[in-house]
Amino acid sequence: MTLSTAALGSLLPLAVAIPVCGAVAAPLLARWSRHAALIGCLLGMGGALTVLVIVAPRVFGGTVLVHYMGGWKPVGGAALGIAFAADPFGLLCALAIAGIGLLLLTYTLSELGGLGKRELGGFACLFQLLLSALIGAALTGDLFNLFVWFQVAALASYGLTGFFLERPIALEAAFKILVLTTMAGFTVFLGAGLLYAKTGALNLGQLHIALAVPAGVLDAVALGLLIAGFATKAGLAPFHAWLADAHTAAPGPVSALFSGLMVNLGLIGIARLALQVFPGSGLPILGALMVVGLVSAVLGAALALAQDDFKRVLAYDTVSQMGVITVGFATGNATGVTGAVYHLVNHALFKALLFLCAGAVVHRTGQTSLRALGGLARRMPAVTVAFTVGAASIAGLPPFNGFVSLSLIHQGLTGSHQYVPYAVMLLAQLLTVAALGRAAWLAFFRSEPELTDIEAPHPAHESLAPGMAAGLIGLGGCCLAFGVFPQQLLRLLMEPAAGGLLEAGRYAAAELHVGGTVLPTHVAFDYVGWVELVVTVVTVAVAALGVFRYLRARRDPQPIRALRALHTGSANDYAAFAVVGLVALVAALRWG
């Protein structure tokens, strides 16, 4: 039996409601049995994934499914009700969140399954609550509802960051994420309020129509506030300072959740605002995002290269990768936006994989310092292979997934004659390859650790629990599959998702008319294109030489020392960075 469009749309709230119910039930089930709590987690996220899979064929076929809560549909082009609108972009993000979240839960329950009943119930509750908030943010068609999911995700992240309160670093990191995310939430709320005061609208489709006129000062201020808030959640510079502390303090699976999935909430908000709400306003939003993206890409990669803490390397690389994706969206053309959508999913896969590997190393050895690690390729061969797959993916090496998405973003830049941003992107990629190559060498491939004042680890030989193995194999297999089958994935998933973003008028009409269609983009990708292959080979070669010289140097280069000096660890300084970034954004949007 084929369900109608309206019936499929009515299923959308279940994708959020089911894991929310699982989150509520987790502490209760844990009091009865730890196994019951674990099974409940998997069933809750599996139920959400099932709902999304059911609606996927219709949505990726070009249909925008819309459901208004309580049946409060728009009247005369004005919407009062809160809408869930599953366009291909939102559904792709929701599927990635649910699918990867299920793998992370499977891994988590193996690594942390020995927690006490009370602790396990609380952990499972927060984990599912965060995942449900991310799915809600991907599917919502209402700006204020997006703010609500932003806050739900923030509340869950505070608890997960500081979950092991006996560790002082966890409490400090939770405080920093509380300060920065509270500021970000306030700017999003204020920006949404300003737009509502001017237009009387919060529905994204209605806002698109209301803002399709030359923008004024109020529009620029509102957009600057919104972008600053979502950029904080995404970890874009200069709003990024909380990210490394939070990702480092949390357990490995939580770091994977934060860095692979939670940061996507910020990018979802930015992409919708830039491409679906404000494209007709005349504000230089794409130019501003291009600058933010390029600065983030280089800054994050440079800081990753300079870190000794294993997880901080990966955390700062997340800042860089968020910048890369933002650059793709900022191109504003079909190829670049399709590459950004592809890289958004790819990053969720390979960064989750890398953080799970880092978490496994820390869990097994008790060490986070790269100076105290070494020789793990012999003792932990499966984790070594998984980390190598993730690092090769993030470096853009074929046949892994990063090569496809980075190539498309680069083509989006060169095809629109943006050669200076392209050169900056190549620099960021060079630094990224160097940072991940250095971490892989120090942790896994050198024979022995550097014995200093830190006691060297002597882990037992590897023995992965079934859930941990399933997580690593699933994520690593996806990194390979998304690189080997790019044409099929582009046609079925990425091109419809990018088309939904670029067809802003069609998206707005579909949301206000409770259904409609969007058209896919059509991009050309040549796997054996010699330009990208040569660029990749040269980048890896230069990065390898740079790592060799960097490891032999007695001190960091002056620019990197200056960047590290700016990151003092003070929440006051990080809040000041965010305020400066907000002012600069508003100024650029108003007078840029």
C-alpha positions as CSV (number, residue, x, y, z in Angstrom):
1,M,0.0,0.0,0.0
2,T,1.3,3.4,-1.0
3,L,0.9,6.2,1.6
4,S,-0.3,9.6,0.5
5,T,1.9,12.6,0.8
6,A,-0.2,13.9,3.8
7,A,0.1,10.5,5.5
8,L,3.9,10.4,5.1
9,G,4.1,14.0,6.4
10,S,2.2,13.1,9.5
11,L,4.9,10.5,10.3
12,L,7.7,13.2,10.6
13,P,7.1,14.1,14.3
14,L,7.6,10.4,15.2
15,A,11.2,10.7,14.1
16,V,11.7,13.0,17.1
17,A,9.0,11.7,19.5
18,I,10.3,8.1,19.5
19,P,13.9,8.9,20.7
20,V,12.4,11.5,23.2
21,C,10.3,8.7,24.7
22,G,13.4,6.5,24.7
23,A,15.3,9.2,26.6
24,V,12.5,9.5,29.2
25,A,12.3,5.8,29.6
26,A,16.1,5.2,29.9
27,P,16.5,6.1,33.6
28,L,13.4,4.0,34.5
29,L,14.5,1.0,32.5
30,A,18.0,1.3,34.0
31,R,16.6,0.9,37.5
32,W,15.1,-2.4,36.4
33,S,18.0,-3.7,34.3
34,R,21.0,-2.2,32.5
35,H,20.3,-4.5,29.6
36,A,16.8,-3.2,29.3
37,A,18.1,0.4,29.2
38,L,20.6,-0.5,26.5
39,I,18.0,-2.3,24.4
40,G,15.6,0.6,24.9
41,C,18.2,3.1,23.5
42,L,18.7,1.0,20.4
43,L,15.0,0.5,19.8
44,G,14.3,4.2,20.2
45,M,16.9,5.3,17.7
46,G,16.1,2.4,15.4
47,G,12.5,3.5,15.4
48,A,13.5,7.1,14.4
49,L,15.7,5.7,11.6
50,T,12.8,3.5,10.4
51,V,10.4,6.4,10.1
52,L,13.0,8.4,8.2
53,V,13.7,5.5,5.8
54,I,10.0,5.1,5.1
55,V,9.6,8.7,3.9
56,A,13.0,8.9,2.1
57,P,12.0,7.6,-1.3
58,R,9.3,10.3,-1.7
59,V,11.5,13.1,-0.4
60,F,14.6,12.3,-2.4
61,G,12.2,12.0,-5.4
62,G,11.8,15.8,-5.0
63,T,8.7,16.0,-2.8
64,V,8.8,18.3,0.2
65,L,6.7,16.6,3.0
66,V,5.1,19.2,5.3
67,H,3.2,18.6,8.6
68,Y,1.7,21.4,10.7
69,M,1.4,20.5,14.4
70,G,-2.2,20.5,15.5
71,G,-3.4,20.9,12.0
72,W,-2.7,24.7,12.1
73,K,-2.1,25.2,8.4
74,P,-1.2,28.5,6.7
75,V,-4.1,30.8,5.7
76,G,-3.6,33.4,3.0
77,G,0.2,32.8,3.0
78,A,0.5,33.4,6.8
79,A,1.5,30.5,9.1
80,L,0.8,30.5,12.8
81,G,1.4,26.7,13.3
82,I,4.8,25.1,13.7
83,A,5.8,23.0,10.7
84,F,8.0,20.0,10.1
85,A,9.1,20.3,6.5
86,A,11.2,17.4,5.2
87,D,13.1,18.6,2.1
88,P,15.9,16.5,0.7
89,F,18.6,18.5,2.6
90,G,16.9,18.2,6.0
91,L,16.0,14.6,5.5
92,L,19.6,13.7,4.5
93,C,20.9,15.4,7.7
94,A,18.3,13.6,9.8
95,L,19.2,10.2,8.3
96,A,22.9,10.8,8.9
97,I,22.1,11.8,12.5
98,A,19.9,8.8,13.2
99,G,22.1,6.3,11.4
100,I,25.4,7.4,12.9
101,G,23.7,8.0,16.2
102,L,22.6,4.3,16.2
103,L,26.2,3.2,15.5
104,L,27.5,5.5,18.3
105,L,25.0,4.1,20.7
106,T,26.1,0.6,19.9
107,Y,29.7,1.5,20.4
108,T,28.9,3.5,23.6
109,L,27.0,0.7,25.2
110,S,30.0,-1.6,24.8
111,E,32.6,0.9,26.1
112,L,30.5,2.3,28.9
113,G,28.2,-0.6,29.6
114,G,29.9,-1.2,32.9
115,L,28.5,2.0,34.4
116,G,26.2,1.7,37.4
117,K,22.5,1.6,36.8
118,R,21.8,5.2,37.7
119,E,24.8,6.5,35.7
120,L,23.9,4.4,32.7
121,G,20.3,5.6,32.7
122,G,21.3,9.2,32.9
123,F,23.9,8.9,30.2
124,A,21.5,7.1,27.8
125,C,18.8,9.7,28.5
126,L,21.1,12.6,27.6
127,F,22.5,10.9,24.6
128,Q,19.1,10.2,23.1
129,L,17.8,13.6,24.0
130,L,20.7,15.2,22.1
131,L,20.1,13.0,19.0
132,S,16.4,13.8,19.0
133,A,17.1,17.5,19.2
134,L,19.4,17.3,16.2
135,I,16.8,15.4,14.2
136,G,14.2,18.0,15.1
137,A,16.5,20.8,14.0
138,A,17.1,19.1,10.6
139,L,13.3,18.7,10.0
140,T,11.8,21.9,11.4
141,G,10.5,24.5,9.0
142,D,10.1,27.2,11.7
143,L,12.9,29.5,13.0
144,F,11.7,29.7,16.6
145,N,11.3,25.9,16.6
146,L,14.9,25.7,15.4
147,F,15.9,27.8,18.4
148,V,14.0,25.4,20.7
149,W,15.9,22.4,19.3
150,F,19.1,24.4,19.6
151,Q,18.4,24.8,23.4
152,V,17.4,21.2,23.9
153,A,20.7,20.1,22.3
154,A,22.6,22.6,24.4
155,L,21.1,21.3,27.7
156,A,21.9,17.7,26.8
157,S,25.5,18.7,25.8
158,Y,26.1,20.4,29.2
159,G,25.3,17.1,31.0
160,L,27.3,14.9,28.6
161,T,30.3,17.2,28.8
162,G,30.4,17.2,32.6
163,F,29.1,13.7,33.0
164,F,32.2,12.5,34.8
165,L,32.3,15.3,37.3
166,E,35.2,13.7,39.3
167,R,37.5,14.9,36.5
168,P,38.2,18.6,36.9
169,I,38.7,19.1,33.2
170,A,35.1,17.9,32.6
171,L,33.5,20.4,35.0
172,E,35.6,23.3,33.5
173,A,34.7,22.3,29.9
174,A,31.0,22.1,30.9
175,F,31.2,25.6,32.3
176,K,32.8,27.0,29.1
177,I,30.2,25.3,26.8
178,L,27.5,26.7,29.1
179,V,28.8,30.2,28.8
180,L,29.4,30.2,25.1
181,T,26.3,28.3,24.1
182,T,24.1,30.4,26.3
183,M,25.4,33.5,24.6
184,A,24.8,31.8,21.2
185,G,21.3,30.8,22.2
186,F,20.5,34.4,23.2
187,T,21.7,35.8,19.9
188,V,19.6,33.3,18.0
189,F,16.5,34.2,20.1
190,L,17.2,37.9,19.7
191,G,17.7,37.6,15.9
192,A,14.5,35.6,15.5
193,G,12.6,38.2,17.6
194,L,13.8,41.0,15.5
195,L,12.7,39.3,12.3
196,Y,9.3,38.5,13.9
197,A,8.9,42.2,14.9
198,K,9.5,43.3,11.3
199,T,7.8,40.6,9.3
200,G,5.3,38.9,11.7
201,A,6.7,35.6,10.5
202,L,8.8,32.7,11.9
203,N,8.0,30.1,9.3
204,L,11.0,29.8,7.0
205,G,8.9,29.9,3.8
206,Q,7.0,32.9,4.9
207,L,10.3,34.6,5.9
208,H,11.7,33.9,2.5
209,I,8.9,35.8,0.9
210,A,8.9,38.7,3.4
211,L,12.6,39.2,3.0
212,A,12.8,39.1,-0.8
213,V,13.2,42.9,-0.8
214,P,16.3,45.1,-0.3
215,A,17.3,44.7,3.3
216,G,17.7,47.4,5.9
217,V,19.7,47.9,9.1
218,L,17.3,45.7,11.2
219,D,17.7,42.8,8.7
220,A,21.5,43.0,8.8
221,V,21.5,43.1,12.6
222,A,19.1,40.1,12.9
223,L,21.0,38.1,10.3
224,G,24.3,38.8,12.1
225,L,22.9,37.7,15.4
226,L,21.5,34.5,13.9
227,I,24.7,33.6,12.0
228,A,26.8,34.3,15.1
229,G,24.7,32.0,17.2
230,F,24.7,29.2,14.7
231,A,28.4,29.7,14.0
232,T,29.1,29.2,17.7
233,K,27.3,25.8,17.6
234,A,29.2,24.9,14.5
235,G,32.5,25.8,16.0
236,L,33.4,28.4,13.3
237,A,36.1,31.0,14.1
238,P,36.1,33.2,16.1
239,F,33.2,31.5,17.9
240,H,35.1,28.2,18.2
241,A,37.0,28.4,21.4
242,W,34.7,26.2,23.5
243,L,34.9,23.3,21.1
244,A,38.3,21.9,21.9
245,D,37.8,21.8,25.6
246,A,34.3,20.2,25.4
247,H,35.3,17.6,22.9
248,T,38.5,16.7,24.8
249,A,36.8,16.4,28.2
250,A,33.9,14.1,27.1
251,P,34.1,10.3,26.7
252,G,35.1,9.1,23.2
253,P,31.6,8.4,22.0
254,V,30.3,11.7,23.3
255,S,33.2,13.5,21.5
256,A,32.2,11.6,18.3
257,L,28.6,12.8,18.8
258,F,29.6,16.4,19.4
259,S,32.2,16.6,16.6
260,G,30.5,14.4,14.1
261,L,26.8,15.4,14.6
262,M,26.1,18.2,17.0
263,V,28.1,20.8,15.1
264,N,25.9,20.1,12.1
265,L,23.1,21.9,13.8
266,G,24.9,25.1,13.4
267,L,25.6,24.5,9.7
268,I,22.0,23.5,9.1
269,G,20.9,26.8,10.5
270,I,23.5,28.8,8.5
271,A,22.7,27.0,5.2
272,R,18.9,27.5,5.6
273,L,19.4,31.2,6.4
274,A,21.9,32.0,3.7
275,L,20.3,29.9,0.9
276,Q,16.6,29.6,1.7
277,V,15.6,32.6,3.8
278,F,17.8,35.6,2.8
279,P,18.9,34.9,-0.8
280,G,16.8,37.8,-2.1
281,S,17.7,40.4,0.6
282,G,20.7,41.8,-1.1
283,L,22.9,41.3,2.0
284,P,26.4,40.1,1.3
285,I,25.9,37.0,3.3
286,L,27.8,34.6,1.0
287,G,30.8,36.9,1.1
288,A,30.8,37.1,4.8
289,L,30.4,33.3,5.1
290,M,33.3,32.8,2.6
291,V,35.6,34.8,4.9
292,V,34.5,33.0,8.0
293,G,34.9,29.7,6.3
294,L,38.4,30.3,5.0
295,V,39.6,31.7,8.4
296,S,38.1,28.7,10.2
297,A,39.6,26.2,7.7
298,V,43.2,27.5,8.1
299,L,43.0,28.5,11.8
300,G,41.6,25.1,12.8
301,A,44.1,23.1,10.8
302,A,47.1,25.2,12.1
303,L,46.0,24.7,15.7
304,A,45.4,21.0,15.1
305,L,49.0,20.7,13.9
306,A,50.3,22.2,17.1
307,Q,48.4,20.0,19.7
308,D,49.9,17.3,21.9
309,D,46.6,16.1,23.2
310,F,45.2,13.4,20.9
311,K,41.6,14.5,21.1
312,R,42.4,18.2,20.8
313,V,44.0,17.5,17.4
314,L,40.7,16.1,16.2
315,A,38.7,18.8,17.9
316,Y,40.6,21.7,16.2
317,D,40.4,19.8,12.9
318,T,36.6,20.0,13.3
319,V,36.9,23.8,13.3
320,S,38.8,23.4,10.0
321,Q,36.3,21.1,8.5
322,M,33.3,23.3,9.5
323,G,35.1,26.1,7.6
324,V,35.6,23.9,4.5
325,I,31.8,23.1,4.5
326,T,30.9,26.7,5.0
327,V,33.1,27.7,2.0
328,G,31.2,25.2,-0.1
329,F,27.9,26.7,0.9
330,A,29.3,30.2,0.3
331,T,30.1,29.5,-3.3
332,G,26.4,29.7,-4.0
333,N,26.7,27.5,-7.1
334,A,25.4,24.0,-7.7
335,T,28.8,22.3,-7.7
336,G,30.0,24.0,-4.5
337,V,26.8,23.5,-2.6
338,T,26.5,19.9,-3.6
339,G,30.1,19.4,-2.4
340,A,29.3,21.1,0.9
341,V,26.3,18.8,1.4
342,Y,28.4,15.8,0.6
343,H,31.2,16.9,2.9
344,L,28.7,17.5,5.7
345,V,27.7,13.9,5.6
346,N,31.3,12.7,5.1
347,H,32.6,14.7,8.0
348,A,30.0,13.2,10.3
349,L,31.3,9.7,9.2
350,F,35.1,10.2,9.3
351,K,35.2,12.5,12.4
352,A,33.0,10.1,14.4
353,L,35.3,7.3,13.4
354,L,38.4,9.2,14.4
355,F,37.0,10.2,17.8
356,L,36.0,6.6,18.5
357,C,39.5,5.5,17.7
358,A,41.0,8.2,19.9
359,G,38.5,7.2,22.7
360,A,39.5,3.6,22.4
361,V,43.2,4.5,22.7
362,V,42.5,6.7,25.7
363,H,40.3,4.1,27.3
364,R,42.9,1.4,26.8
365,T,46.1,3.3,27.6
366,G,44.9,6.0,30.0
367,Q,46.9,8.5,28.0
368,T,45.9,11.5,25.9
369,S,49.3,12.9,25.2
370,L,50.8,12.0,21.8
371,R,54.3,12.2,23.5
372,A,53.2,9.2,25.7
373,L,51.9,7.2,22.8
374,G,53.6,5.1,20.2
375,G,53.8,1.6,18.9
376,L,50.0,1.1,19.0
377,A,49.9,-0.3,15.5
378,R,51.2,-3.6,16.9
379,R,49.0,-3.6,20.0
380,M,45.8,-2.2,18.5
381,P,45.8,-3.2,14.8
382,A,42.1,-2.8,14.3
383,V,42.0,0.7,15.8
384,T,45.1,1.6,13.7
385,V,43.4,0.5,10.5
386,A,40.2,2.4,11.4
387,F,42.1,5.6,12.3
388,T,44.1,5.3,9.0
389,V,40.9,5.1,7.1
390,G,39.5,8.1,8.8
391,A,42.7,10.1,8.4
392,A,42.9,9.2,4.7
393,S,39.2,10.2,4.3
394,I,39.7,13.6,5.9
395,A,42.8,14.2,3.9
396,G,40.9,13.8,0.7
397,L,42.7,10.7,-0.6
398,P,41.0,8.4,-3.1
399,P,39.1,6.1,-3.0
400,F,37.7,7.5,0.3
401,N,34.8,9.8,0.7
402,G,36.7,13.1,1.4
403,F,38.2,13.1,-2.1
404,V,34.8,13.4,-3.7
405,S,33.4,16.2,-1.6
406,L,36.6,18.2,-1.5
407,S,36.9,17.9,-5.3
408,L,33.4,19.3,-5.7
409,I,34.0,22.2,-3.4
410,H,37.2,23.0,-5.2
411,Q,35.5,22.8,-8.6
412,G,32.8,25.1,-7.2
413,L,35.5,27.7,-6.4
414,T,37.5,27.4,-9.7
415,G,34.3,27.2,-11.8
416,S,33.3,30.6,-10.5
417,H,36.8,32.0,-10.8
418,Q,37.4,32.3,-7.0
419,Y,41.1,31.5,-7.2
420,V,42.2,33.2,-4.0
421,P,39.7,31.2,-1.8
422,Y,40.8,28.1,-3.7
423,A,44.5,28.7,-2.8
424,V,43.5,29.2,0.8
425,M,41.6,26.0,0.8
426,L,44.7,24.2,-0.6
427,L,46.7,25.6,2.3
428,A,44.1,24.4,4.8
429,Q,44.1,20.9,3.2
430,L,47.9,20.8,3.4
431,L,47.8,21.7,7.1
432,T,45.1,19.1,7.7
433,V,47.1,16.3,6.1
434,A,50.1,17.3,8.1
435,A,48.2,17.4,11.4
436,L,46.5,14.0,10.9
437,G,49.7,12.5,9.6
438,R,51.6,13.7,12.6
439,A,49.0,12.3,15.0
440,A,48.9,8.9,13.2
441,W,52.7,8.7,13.2
442,L,53.2,9.6,16.9
443,A,50.3,7.5,18.2
444,F,50.5,4.4,16.0
445,F,53.4,4.0,13.7
446,R,56.6,5.0,15.5
447,S,58.1,2.2,17.4
448,E,58.2,3.6,20.9
449,P,56.7,6.7,22.8
450,E,58.8,9.7,23.6
451,L,59.7,9.1,27.2
452,T,59.6,12.3,29.1
453,D,58.0,13.1,32.4
454,I,54.9,11.1,31.3
455,E,54.7,7.4,32.0
456,A,54.6,5.5,28.8
457,P,51.6,3.2,28.3
458,H,51.8,-0.5,28.0
459,P,48.4,-1.6,26.8
460,A,47.4,-5.2,26.5
461,H,46.8,-6.5,23.0
462,E,43.6,-5.4,21.4
463,S,40.3,-7.1,22.2
464,L,37.3,-5.2,20.9
465,A,33.8,-5.8,22.2
466,P,31.2,-6.5,19.6
467,G,29.6,-3.1,19.8
468,M,32.9,-1.3,19.5
469,A,33.8,-3.4,16.5
470,A,30.4,-2.7,14.9
471,G,30.9,1.0,15.3
472,L,34.3,1.1,13.7
473,I,33.4,-1.3,10.9
474,G,30.2,0.6,10.1
475,L,31.7,4.0,10.0
476,G,34.9,2.9,8.2
477,G,32.8,1.0,5.6
478,C,30.7,4.1,5.0
479,C,33.9,6.2,4.5
480,L,34.9,3.8,1.8
481,A,31.5,3.3,0.2
482,F,30.9,7.0,0.0
483,G,34.1,7.3,-1.9
484,V,33.7,4.3,-4.2
485,F,30.2,5.0,-5.4
486,P,30.0,8.8,-5.8
487,Q,27.9,8.9,-8.9
488,Q,25.1,6.9,-7.4
489,L,25.2,8.9,-4.1
490,L,25.2,12.2,-6.0
491,R,22.2,11.3,-8.1
492,L,20.2,9.7,-5.3
493,L,21.0,11.9,-2.3
494,M,23.4,14.8,-2.7
495,E,22.0,16.5,-5.8
496,P,18.4,16.5,-4.5
497,A,19.6,17.8,-1.1
498,A,21.6,20.6,-2.8
499,G,18.7,21.4,-5.1
500,G,16.4,21.8,-2.1
501,L,18.7,24.5,-0.7
502,L,19.2,26.3,-4.0
503,E,15.5,26.1,-5.0
504,A,14.5,28.5,-2.2
505,G,11.3,29.8,-3.9
506,R,10.1,26.2,-4.4
507,Y,10.9,25.3,-0.8
508,A,8.9,28.3,0.5
509,A,5.9,27.6,-1.7
510,A,5.9,23.9,-0.6
511,E,6.0,24.8,3.0
512,L,3.2,27.4,2.7
513,H,1.0,25.2,0.5
514,V,1.6,22.1,2.7
515,G,3.5,20.2,0.0
516,G,5.4,20.8,-3.2
517,T,8.5,19.8,-5.1
518,V,12.1,20.9,-5.5
519,L,14.5,20.1,-8.4
520,P,17.9,18.4,-8.0
521,T,21.1,20.0,-9.1
522,H,23.2,18.3,-11.8
523,V,26.9,18.3,-11.2
524,A,29.7,16.5,-13.1
525,F,32.3,14.6,-11.1
526,D,35.2,12.9,-12.8
527,Y,37.0,10.4,-10.5
528,V,40.1,10.3,-12.7
529,G,40.3,14.1,-13.3
530,W,44.0,14.7,-13.3
531,V,43.9,18.2,-11.7
532,E,42.5,17.0,-8.4
533,L,44.6,13.8,-8.4
534,V,47.8,15.9,-8.9
535,V,46.7,18.4,-6.2
536,T,46.1,15.5,-3.8
537,V,49.5,13.8,-4.5
538,V,51.4,17.1,-4.2
539,T,49.5,18.0,-1.0
540,V,50.4,14.7,0.6
541,A,54.0,14.9,-0.4
542,V,54.5,18.4,0.8
543,A,52.6,17.6,4.1
544,A,54.8,14.6,4.7
545,L,57.9,16.7,4.2
546,G,56.5,19.4,6.5
547,V,55.7,16.8,9.2
548,F,59.2,15.5,9.1
549,R,60.7,19.0,9.6
550,Y,58.0,19.9,12.2
551,L,58.9,16.8,14.3
552,R,62.6,17.7,14.2
553,A,62.0,21.3,15.1
554,R,62.6,22.3,18.7
555,R,59.7,24.8,18.9
556,D,56.6,25.7,17.0
557,P,56.8,28.4,14.2
558,Q,56.0,31.9,15.4
559,P,52.5,32.1,13.8
560,I,51.4,28.9,15.5
561,R,52.9,30.1,18.9
562,A,50.9,33.3,18.5
563,L,47.7,31.4,17.8
564,R,48.2,29.2,20.8
565,A,48.9,32.2,23.0
566,L,45.5,33.6,22.0
567,H,43.7,30.5,23.3
568,T,44.3,31.1,27.0
569,G,41.6,28.7,28.2
570,S,39.7,31.6,29.9
571,A,35.9,31.6,29.3
572,N,36.1,35.4,29.5
573,D,38.5,35.6,26.6
574,Y,36.4,33.2,24.6
575,A,33.3,35.2,25.2
576,A,35.2,38.3,24.1
577,F,36.2,36.6,20.8
578,A,32.5,35.8,20.2
579,V,31.4,39.4,20.8
580,V,34.1,40.7,18.5
581,G,33.0,38.2,15.9
582,L,29.4,39.2,16.2
583,V,30.2,42.9,15.8
584,A,32.4,42.2,12.8
585,L,29.6,40.1,11.2
586,V,27.0,42.7,11.6
587,A,29.3,45.4,10.2
588,A,30.2,43.2,7.2
589,L,26.5,42.5,6.5
590,R,25.5,46.1,6.8
591,W,28.4,47.8,5.0
592,G,30.2,45.0,3.2
